[in-house]
Amino acid sequence: MATALLAIATTIANAADHGIDGLIDRLARPAPETTPFVEVRFSALLTEPLVVAGELEHRGDGALVRRVLSPYRETTTLLGENVTVERQGHRPRSFALDRAPELRGILSSFDAMLKGDRESLERLFEISAEEFGSSWRIDLVPRTAKLLTQLARMRVDGYADHPNCMTMAEPDGDSTVMALGAANRGVLPTPLTRGQLESWCARVGAR
């Protein structure tokens, strides 16, 4: 009996492990690729969510570019160990990731997800996944205390082969939701509350 139970448990664990691999594969986006996004920032310091729209670009040289187009213009480029921020009306700023280890962890996770690289993700996060019919969710919890001071959890909600949203929850309760594939605020639910947006991400998204 014990042997049979062990075999069943091993089979279930292997199936779950295969499921995580399959879901992470769905996150992979071969370069070059550009994806529109709408990002919503929920904070106790804001009377209403802060919403920006733009595009994410995964370049052939390996660079990750976050380009905000509305309501202001700002471009953040990650290439190797260097980050450059260019905002309209301001002088460009550059810095090395070794000056911001917490940011390194978050940006490295983006890069690993774009590559479908589970091994790199597991160095940074504990990974779990669930599927609900055609909908699915991947949860990533930081492994290090240093990263946990900036990021409590990262979650990716998707439908079929399309990731709908990436949510970054902070230890203080604030959070940022990036709706992938959304080109403008008009596709998001109204009223734009955290609960409504989480439901939208899980069920529909920007397909």
Secondary structure, 3 states (H helix, E strand, C coil): CHHHHHHHHHHHHHHHHHHHHHHHHHHCCCCCEEEEEEEEEECCCCCCCEEEEEEEEECCCCCEEEEEEECCCEEEEEECCEEEEEECCCCCEEEEHHHCHHHHHHHHHHHHHHHCCHHHHHHHEEEEEEEECCEEEEEEEECCHHHHCCCCEEEEEEECCEEEEEEEECCCCCEEEEEECCCCHHHCCCCCCHHHHHHHHHHCCCC
